């Protein structure tokens, strides 16, 4: 549960993964400290589990939707999977093009 709390903190606050390594952050946190390397390992594990679940939910029948947009001079392309699940049309983000300066929250905000 503490790993999830660290992930939630990073995503909700748009922090870089390295925020968990900052001594001030660690001292203010009510959960057990974690390193950014460990956090990244767990995030990859979660991503693999989510991907496997999406594959099961798609059940081999799906369509692809591409979306592109520009923010300033940065161009993005996203790929969505479109499928029905329990009779309800669903869409999930499958992939997004890498940002020019990485995929941290700071890179997207700039």
LOVOVEX-637597 format. One line per field, with one value per residue: x, y negated, z of N, C-alpha, C, O in turn; residue number from 0. Coordinates in steps of 0.02 Angstrom, whole numbers, padded with zeros to 5 digits, always signed. Example, Ala and Ser with C-alpha at 12.3 -4.5 7.8 and 13.67 -1.06 7.14 Angstrom:
! residues 2
n_X <- [+00660/+00642]
n_Y <- [+00284/+00112]
n_Z <- [+00390/+00354]
ca_X <- [+00615/+00684]
ca_Y <- [+00225/+00053]
ca_Z <- [+00390/+00357]
c_X <- [+00660/+00645]
c_Y <- [+00165/-00002]
c_Z <- [+00390/+00394]
o_X <- [+00712/+00670]
o_Y <- [+00166/-00057]
o_Z <- [+00423/+00402]
num <- [0/1]
END
This chain:
! residues 110
n_X <- [+00041/+00102/+00186/+00094/+00046/+00159/+00166/+00044/+00067/+00171/+00110/-00010/+00038/+00118/+00257/+00432/+00502/+00614/+00585/+00553/+00675/+00720/+00776/+00696/+00565/+00555/+00564/+00445/+00348/+00223/+00234/+00335/+00502/+00559/+00660/+00692/+00730/+00679/+00544/+00523/+00544/+00433/+00332/+00350/+00316/+00181/+00133/+00152/+00062/-00059/-00061/-00073/-00199/-00278/-00261/-00330/-00460/-00486/-00500/-00457/-00528/-00529/-00511/-00403/-00363/-00294/-00219/-00164/-00072/-00015/+00089/+00144/+00298/+00310/+00267/+00145/+00092/-00035/-00094/-00242/-00336/-00486/-00632/-00764/-00828/-00913/-01026/-01011/-00942/-00771/-00618/-00443/-00286/-00150/-00021/+00096/+00185/+00358/+00412/+00512/+00606/+00606/+00499/+00452/+00351/+00388/+00443/+00331/+00257/+00328]
n_Y <- [+00060/-00060/-00085/-00117/-00237/-00319/-00322/-00384/-00509/-00561/-00566/-00641/-00763/-00804/-00780/-00746/-00582/-00572/-00647/-00573/-00544/-00656/-00728/-00817/-00791/-00656/-00670/-00734/-00647/-00528/-00397/-00249/-00280/-00279/-00237/-00321/-00232/-00109/-00144/-00163/-00032/+00034/-00037/+00003/+00137/+00125/+00066/+00172/+00266/+00196/+00184/+00320/+00346/+00260/+00321/+00441/+00390/+00334/+00444/+00492/+00430/+00278/+00103/-00025/-00191/-00341/-00488/-00652/-00795/-00962/-01053/-01204/-01194/-01061/-00900/-00774/-00603/-00489/-00324/-00237/-00101/-00033/+00045/+00162/+00195/+00296/+00256/+00119/-00020/-00048/-00139/-00142/-00214/-00163/-00192/-00327/-00450/-00475/-00615/-00754/-00792/-00690/-00592/-00643/-00730/-00864/-00882/-00873/-00980/-01091]
n_Z <- [+00000/+00032/-00075/-00175/-00121/-00135/-00276/-00304/-00244/-00325/-00455/-00434/-00393/-00495/-00492/-00519/-00534/-00456/-00345/-00235/-00181/-00118/+00030/+00111/+00066/+00103/+00242/+00272/+00234/+00277/+00255/+00232/+00178/+00005/-00136/-00294/-00392/-00346/-00346/-00484/-00528/-00471/-00536/-00668/-00654/-00617/-00735/-00826/-00774/-00789/-00928/-00964/-00912/-00989/-01114/-01092/-01070/-01195/-01274/-01399/-01500/-01567/-01604/-01671/-01625/-01674/-01611/-01624/-01570/-01537/-01430/-01410/-01479/-01472/-01524/-01513/-01518/-01493/-01459/-01452/-01389/-01443/-01391/-01347/-01187/-01082/-01153/-01160/-01240/-01240/-01213/-01209/-01167/-01256/-01297/-01300/-01386/-01354/-01258/-01308/-01211/-01118/-01007/-00890/-00768/-00765/-00893/-00975/-00930/-00968]
ca_X <- [+00000/+00144/+00210/+00039/+00044/+00212/+00146/-00009/+00098/+00208/+00065/-00058/+00073/+00160/+00327/+00479/+00511/+00669/+00559/+00554/+00743/+00735/+00771/+00639/+00505/+00556/+00551/+00376/+00303/+00200/+00245/+00405/+00539/+00572/+00704/+00662/+00745/+00629/+00479/+00521/+00536/+00363/+00290/+00354/+00277/+00110/+00118/+00146/-00001/-00114/-00061/-00100/-00272/-00308/-00262/-00385/-00522/-00496/-00523/-00438/-00568/-00521/-00490/-00353/-00377/-00234/-00233/-00103/-00081/+00045/+00091/+00202/+00334/+00314/+00215/+00129/+00047/-00059/-00131/-00292/-00371/-00559/-00661/-00822/-00818/-00979/-01074/-00998/-00885/-00716/-00556/-00386/-00224/-00102/+00046/+00103/+00253/+00403/+00425/+00581/+00650/+00591/+00429/+00437/+00299/+00418/+00452/+00266/+00232/+00367]
ca_Y <- [+00000/-00119/-00097/-00152/-00305/-00357/-00333/-00434/-00574/-00585/-00582/-00693/-00827/-00816/-00781/-00700/-00521/-00584/-00682/-00527/-00542/-00720/-00720/-00853/-00752/-00596/-00688/-00755/-00592/-00485/-00328/-00227/-00307/-00235/-00270/-00328/-00170/-00060/-00167/-00148/+00041/+00050/-00066/+00048/+00196/+00106/+00056/+00239/+00296/+00160/+00204/+00388/+00342/+00229/+00372/+00486/+00354/+00324/+00509/+00505/+00390/+00207/+00056/-00074/-00261/-00382/-00558/-00692/-00865/-01002/-01101/-01245/-01162/-00989/-00862/-00711/-00556/-00439/-00268/-00211/-00039/-00040/+00112/+00166/+00236/+00303/+00218/+00047/-00042/-00071/-00158/-00148/-00239/-00109/-00218/-00398/-00461/-00504/-00686/-00770/-00798/-00638/-00582/-00666/-00781/-00928/-00885/-00885/-01046/-01144]
ca_Z <- [+00000/+00035/-00143/-00208/-00095/-00168/-00346/-00302/-00228/-00384/-00510/-00416/-00384/-00555/-00472/-00550/-00493/-00408/-00286/-00177/-00155/-00085/+00103/+00139/+00050/+00146/+00312/+00279/+00215/+00332/+00234/+00232/+00120/-00052/-00184/-00360/-00428/-00324/-00370/-00555/-00535/-00457/-00589/-00727/-00636/-00622/-00806/-00856/-00750/-00821/-00998/-00968/-00899/-01048/-01166/-01076/-01080/-01267/-01298/-01468/-01547/-01549/-01656/-01649/-01639/-01667/-01597/-01623/-01550/-01529/-01375/-01428/-01534/-01457/-01557/-01479/-01550/-01446/-01488/-01407/-01406/-01438/-01386/-01303/-01127/-01051/-01191/-01155/-01280/-01197/-01246/-01163/-01196/-01262/-01306/-01316/-01411/-01303/-01262/-01328/-01153/-01070/-00992/-00822/-00764/-00783/-00965/-01005/-00910/-01001]
c_X <- [+00044/+00173/+00157/+00036/+00099/+00194/+00093/+00020/+00133/+00160/+00019/-00025/+00117/+00233/+00368/+00485/+00565/+00646/+00561/+00623/+00762/+00725/+00712/+00574/+00500/+00539/+00479/+00326/+00286/+00209/+00319/+00441/+00552/+00620/+00669/+00674/+00694/+00561/+00471/+00511/+00463/+00316/+00292/+00314/+00202/+00090/+00110/+00081/-00061/-00119/-00090/-00176/-00308/-00313/-00319/-00452/-00538/-00519/-00511/-00477/-00564/-00504/-00438/-00374/-00313/-00256/-00166/-00119/-00013/+00037/+00154/+00236/+00343/+00254/+00207/+00085/+00029/-00097/-00178/-00319/-00445/-00589/-00724/-00806/-00884/-01031/-01064/-00936/-00832/-00657/-00502/-00326/-00173/-00030/+00043/+00176/+00295/+00411/+00498/+00630/+00634/+00517/+00412/+00381/+00326/+00424/+00386/+00240/+00267/+00347]
c_Y <- [-00063/-00136/-00137/-00225/-00348/-00371/-00388/-00504/-00603/-00607/-00641/-00762/-00845/-00823/-00734/-00639/-00531/-00622/-00638/-00521/-00605/-00713/-00756/-00816/-00691/-00614/-00708/-00699/-00549/-00411/-00313/-00254/-00254/-00272/-00275/-00266/-00116/-00079/-00151/-00074/+00061/+00022/-00024/+00111/+00182/+00098/+00124/+00272/+00263/+00179/+00273/+00387/+00311/+00280/+00422/+00453/+00344/+00388/+00520/+00466/+00317/+00167/+00009/-00144/-00300/-00454/-00595/-00763/-00897/-01048/-01143/-01214/-01087/-00953/-00794/-00668/-00503/-00384/-00241/-00145/-00049/+00030/+00109/+00214/+00237/+00259/+00142/+00031/-00072/-00093/-00166/-00174/-00182/-00135/-00293/-00409/-00493/-00579/-00698/-00770/-00746/-00635/-00600/-00717/-00849/-00936/-00900/-00955/-01103/-01154]
c_Z <- [+00000/-00034/-00181/-00185/-00126/-00241/-00349/-00290/-00290/-00439/-00493/-00412/-00443/-00537/-00516/-00505/-00440/-00346/-00224/-00146/-00115/-00009/+00134/+00126/+00095/+00218/+00323/+00266/+00275/+00315/+00233/+00170/+00067/-00099/-00252/-00402/-00410/-00349/-00445/-00567/-00524/-00511/-00652/-00715/-00643/-00695/-00842/-00837/-00783/-00894/-01008/-00958/-00959/-01105/-01155/-01091/-01154/-01301/-01372/-01520/-01526/-01611/-01627/-01669/-01626/-01654/-01595/-01603/-01540/-01470/-01386/-01488/-01523/-01487/-01522/-01523/-01498/-01485/-01435/-01433/-01394/-01439/-01344/-01246/-01090/-01086/-01191/-01197/-01234/-01240/-01192/-01201/-01197/-01265/-01320/-01336/-01356/-01313/-01278/-01269/-01099/-01055/-00920/-00825/-00785/-00859/-01000/-00989/-00946/-01072]
o_X <- [+00024/+00182/+00173/+00026/+00088/+00205/+00097/-00001/+00125/+00169/+00010/-00057/+00151/+00268/+00341/+00475/+00561/+00684/+00570/+00630/+00813/+00671/+00680/+00532/+00447/+00503/+00453/+00267/+00328/+00194/+00361/+00414/+00555/+00619/+00622/+00632/+00669/+00523/+00418/+00474/+00435/+00267/+00241/+00281/+00165/+00037/+00065/+00048/-00109/-00173/-00127/-00212/-00362/-00364/-00352/-00496/-00596/-00553/-00550/-00460/-00591/-00485/-00429/-00401/-00281/-00304/-00118/-00173/+00038/-00016/+00209/+00206/+00380/+00197/+00256/+00045/+00072/-00127/-00157/-00324/-00465/-00574/-00737/-00775/-00908/-01074/-01105/-00884/-00847/-00648/-00515/-00316/-00155/+00016/-00005/+00222/+00271/+00415/+00541/+00688/+00647/+00477/+00364/+00366/+00292/+00412/+00385/+00205/+00239/+00375]
o_Y <- [-00114/-00195/-00185/-00270/-00407/-00427/-00433/-00552/-00662/-00661/-00685/-00812/-00897/-00866/-00688/-00644/-00502/-00627/-00662/-00496/-00607/-00693/-00729/-00810/-00676/-00576/-00700/-00705/-00535/-00367/-00358/-00251/-00195/-00334/-00237/-00248/-00081/-00036/-00128/-00054/+00101/+00054/-00016/+00136/+00222/+00121/+00131/+00303/+00296/+00190/+00285/+00423/+00333/+00283/+00442/+00483/+00345/+00386/+00555/+00468/+00297/+00194/+00005/-00154/-00292/-00478/-00570/-00788/-00864/-01079/-01120/-01209/-01054/-00973/-00762/-00695/-00476/-00398/-00225/-00136/-00072/+00069/+00060/+00266/+00185/+00230/+00106/+00064/-00116/-00068/-00193/-00158/-00156/-00104/-00318/-00380/-00533/-00603/-00656/-00750/-00758/-00671/-00575/-00745/-00887/-00990/-00938/-00985/-01157/-01198]
o_Z <- [-00029/-00050/-00216/-00226/-00143/-00264/-00391/-00322/-00306/-00467/-00535/-00425/-00441/-00564/-00547/-00444/-00386/-00298/-00168/-00090/-00081/+00013/+00179/+00171/+00123/+00251/+00379/+00284/+00317/+00355/+00233/+00115/+00081/-00100/-00266/-00443/-00454/-00372/-00466/-00613/-00562/-00528/-00685/-00760/-00671/-00715/-00884/-00879/-00803/-00920/-01056/-00992/-00977/-01140/-01202/-01121/-01174/-01352/-01405/-01579/-01475/-01663/-01567/-01724/-01574/-01683/-01566/-01617/-01535/-01461/-01373/-01542/-01560/-01477/-01503/-01562/-01464/-01536/-01379/-01494/-01340/-01484/-01308/-01256/-01068/-01054/-01218/-01191/-01194/-01296/-01138/-01260/-01144/-01238/-01348/-01307/-01316/-01370/-01262/-01277/-01040/-01085/-00892/-00877/-00819/-00886/-01049/-01029/-00953/-01106]
num <- [0/1/2/3/4/5/6/7/8/9/10/11/12/13/14/15/16/17/18/19/20/21/22/23/24/25/26/27/28/29/30/31/32/33/34/35/36/37/38/39/40/41/42/43/44/45/46/47/48/49/50/51/52/53/54/55/56/57/58/59/60/61/62/63/64/65/66/67/68/69/70/71/72/73/74/75/76/77/78/79/80/81/82/83/84/85/86/87/88/89/90/91/92/93/94/95/96/97/98/99/100/101/102/103/104/105/106/107/108/109]
END
